[in-house]
Amino acid sequence: MKKFISVFVAVVTALSFTGCGQTATSENKNLEKVTVVLDWTPNTNHTGLYVAKEKGYFEDAGLDVEIQQPPEDGATLMVSSGKAQFGIDFQEYLAPAFKPGEEMNVSAVAAIIQHNTSGLISLKEKGIDSPKKLEGKTYATWDMDIEKSIIKKFRKSVWCKFTKAIREYELVKDGDKIAVCISGGKDSMLMAKLFQELKRHNKFEFELVFMVMDPGYNKVNRQMIIDNSKKLNIPIQIFDSQIFDSVFNIEKSPCYLCARMRRGHLYAKAKELGCNKIALGHHYDDVIETILMGMLYGAQIQTMMPKLHSLNFEGMELIRPMYLIREDDIKAWRDEHELTFLQCACKFTEENQDAHDEENASKRLEIKQLIKDLKKVNPFVEGNIFKSVENVNLKTIVAYKDDEGKHLFLEHYDD
């Protein structure tokens, strides 16, 4: 086994010295099967593995190597369970595998990157200037269970859908500076963590600002946002607007007016901070509910768009990166880590529950219940509602509107 490890490591680590030699060949038919699991999506750290496989170096060493991408539980656990012989993992992930009393069945055999891209920092006055002086100290890392779960346990249901929306709708581009708007609820808090993960691993450059607007929260609710942000390691910036006071005495649709005013304040602050985009935490369920509400209560077919150009703030965009994530999966992430976030925290709910735009709230609840009932008959109803606004055929529409006005089907009927 030691010889086997030595051969494998030698092949991988020696690749940087092979230059542009000829492709290796081998007539050895009795190859030993080896599974190597990566730490992440294939990238430059893994170049050696793929070059060795392509040029036949592994075969020359008597190895039939299969390269796999990591499962939700990660490479270290997969190797420890015997499902792979070798794995690549981050030092932050591997270190807990050697914790006394909780050791895993793995050994560290080589470092692909000779200089770790991570770093340790401490207060200067602590005098921790060598690994030896870390003994007895507490090491805090970004690799919290909350963060790890995003790319492991909730990889398929949350992380992959987040990155899919980023790609498909082109929500983030090189040079963007994004104001991640945090209300204090579960959706926006998870969105902030997803953006941090994206920033940590992504291939293009962008900046993030985590922005909290206080529209007039009471002290308890404001402190809850601050405490949750610290717990989740989100470096928020808070600014005040006192919007609640402005709309408190409005009788008709105060929630609608509040939402419009809040968005305006978010745009203005984001632009002041040099951002070109604001990110909101609307999710998949918000989208399909909006589609049905428009049809049943607004007599129109429209959807909540994944991104929009601002009409009042030139050069600004609104993006919704949670667009493909289901609300139940957001709740599952929240409950997994026993987190408590703000619900609706405005003065209407605090002082007079009945006055809290009851009509609008009841409509959305009706739609939620309607979708739930329809799903009992047709399990695909949610997906069908979502896709309905992607499959609109203008030739089968009696009339539609655009920037030029309303158009009847008769305009092109005889064409």
Phi, psi and omega in degrees: 000321179297319178296319179301314178297317182298317179298313182298311181297320181298318179297314183292311186284338181278351185299330182292348181252002186280338179065222186246045181290177181287154177297130181282149177230160181210141177257007181289117182267345182261070182274141177273125182287134180224134175252129177242124180254134183278171177266344186197181174306140181311129179212191188299333178298338185257007185306316182304318180299313184288325177294317180298319180292317182294319185271358175085013181294323178296318180297320178301330180271003178084023184241137171253098191263127172252126181257124182241150172278156189290146173281181181299327183279351176092165186292319184300314180293324180295320177291317181299327181277356178087006181277349176213149181273329180226151177214156174246131180214160177291148178302323181296330179278325185284326184306315180298341181291346180248013179294128181307130179089346181231026184298143175257162185277063180222159175227142175273121187247338182195159176246118179290316175262120186288335178235115182301133180282351174273169178213155177252135177233153177210166177295137184303320184290348178283341177068025180273093183240017177204156179303325182301324183282358175279346181301130179083359180261163178261127180257120178256132182230163177292345184281059175284159177303324180299318181283318180300322183295332181297318183261004178240277184298321182255024182300309184287316187279334184240299187299312182294327178287327175296310181292329177296316178296320178302316182286307189295323183259004178051056186278331182234133181227163177307134176088356179294147167236111191253128173270108178277110188273117185250120179269340185106354178273176184297321185294310183288328178292317177294320178302319179298317179294323179295320178294321177299319179294319178298317179297324184292325188244353190284161186267349180242161187268130172206161181246156180232142169231127180261109193245129176242123174261125176265105182276003181128033178298152170287169186299323182295314182292320178298318180293327178299318178297316180297315182295317179294323179295319177294317181297323182267002179060048177250115183280084187279155169242125182254135171226153185261149177225335181058036179295324181305319179296325183291327185252000188300323183264008176281125185276321186262120175050055179297329181293321178297313180296319179299315181297318179295317181293320180298317180296320178299317178295323179295315177302312184298315181292319180298318179294321177300326181274004177086016180275153175248356179216148168244142180247127178247156189265027178294140184243182184305316182294324175300322183295308184291328176293321179295321178301311182291321179298321178297319181289312189278330183244342182247358180053044180208154176252111178204165181226170172277115187283148179291337174203152184216147169277137177290137179276336186249348181234098186302135178083358181260147175231155173249131178235151180233082185288348178270012190306328185256003184266131181283145181297323179298327179286327174294316178297323180296319177297315179301311184289329178303324184254012176053047180265147177237123182240169177295143166267215172285125187240030182275171183292335181295317180287332181286318189257334182202092184302324183291337183271002187277070176040053189302324182297312181294319180296318182291328178296315180293322176296321177299317180294317177303315181291322179298315179297319179298318180292318180295327181294334178295329180270318182230104183294348181260009189298322182296314178296324179293321177297315181299315184284343183301327181272000172264345186243035180283126176253110185298339179286347179249017179250130181295320179205155176213164181241147170217194183295340181269352179124203183266139181235126176271155179298338181295338181300327182238016185299319184263008180291000000 
